[in-house]
């Protein structure tokens, strides 16, 4: 992935917990997101709309985004950088 700046609908899956412990997911298809990443391997900043604030308050451990063009971005969510309307994802390379 090269530099990326995107705003629009995307499919979002948030995961809570890590295997082998009990985990759960929140699937949010077609939500409005802002996505910014300076370069491959760099953290991805994700801005969410008001309907997802509660999902972020529950402290997701990982996330997966699929953009309309088929681009998939997945990785761990930085707990120090997970706020009311944004989160920082550390992408899997």
C-alpha positions in Angstrom: 0.0 0.0 0.0 1.3 3.4 -1.0 0.1 6.7 0.6 -3.7 6.6 1.0 -6.3 9.2 1.7 -9.9 8.2 1.5 -13.3 9.4 2.7 -16.5 7.5 2.0 -18.3 4.3 2.6 -16.4 1.2 3.6 -17.0 -2.2 5.3 -15.6 -2.2 8.8 -15.1 -5.2 11.1 -14.0 -4.6 14.7 -12.7 -7.5 16.8 -12.7 -7.5 20.6 -10.4 -9.8 22.5 -7.6 -12.1 21.2 -7.7 -15.9 20.5 -7.7 -18.3 22.3 -9.8 -16.2 24.7 -13.4 -15.5 23.9 -13.7 -12.9 21.2 -16.6 -11.1 19.5 -16.9 -9.0 16.4 -18.9 -6.0 15.3 -19.6 -5.9 11.6 -20.5 -2.5 10.1 -21.0 -2.6 6.3 -21.1 0.6 4.3 -20.2 3.0 7.1 -18.7 6.5 6.4 -15.0 6.6 7.3 -12.0 8.7 6.7 -8.8 6.8 6.2 -5.3 8.2 6.0 -2.0 6.4 5.7 1.3 8.0 4.7 3.0 4.8 3.4 3.2 1.1 3.4 3.8 -0.3 7.0 2.8 3.0 8.6 0.0 3.4 11.1 -3.4 4.0 9.5 -5.6 6.8 11.0 -9.3 6.0 10.8 -12.0 8.6 11.4 -15.5 7.2 12.2 -18.9 8.8 12.1 -21.2 9.3 15.1 -22.9 5.8 14.8 -19.6 4.1 15.7 -18.6 5.9 18.9 -20.0 3.2 21.2 -18.1 0.6 19.2 -14.8 2.4 19.8 -15.6 2.9 23.5 -15.6 -0.9 23.9 -11.8 -0.9 23.0 -11.5 -3.0 19.9 -8.3 -5.0 19.6 -8.1 -5.3 15.8 -9.9 -4.0 12.8 -10.4 -4.8 9.1 -11.5 -2.2 6.5 -12.6 -3.0 2.9 -12.9 0.0 0.6 -15.2 0.0 -2.4 -12.3 -0.6 -4.8 -11.5 -3.9 -3.0 -8.6 -2.6 -1.0 -8.4 -4.4 2.4 -6.5 -2.9 5.4 -6.3 -5.0 8.5 -4.3 -4.8 11.7 -4.2 -4.2 15.5 -5.8 -1.2 17.0 -3.5 0.9 19.2 -5.3 1.2 22.5 -3.4 4.4 23.4 -4.8 6.0 20.2 -8.4 4.8 20.2 -10.6 7.7 21.0 -14.2 8.9 20.6 -14.2 9.3 16.9 -10.8 8.1 15.7 -8.5 5.1 16.0 -5.0 4.2 14.9 -4.5 0.9 13.3 -1.1 -0.9 13.0 -1.5 -2.6 9.7 -0.4 -6.2 9.0 2.2 -6.1 6.3 
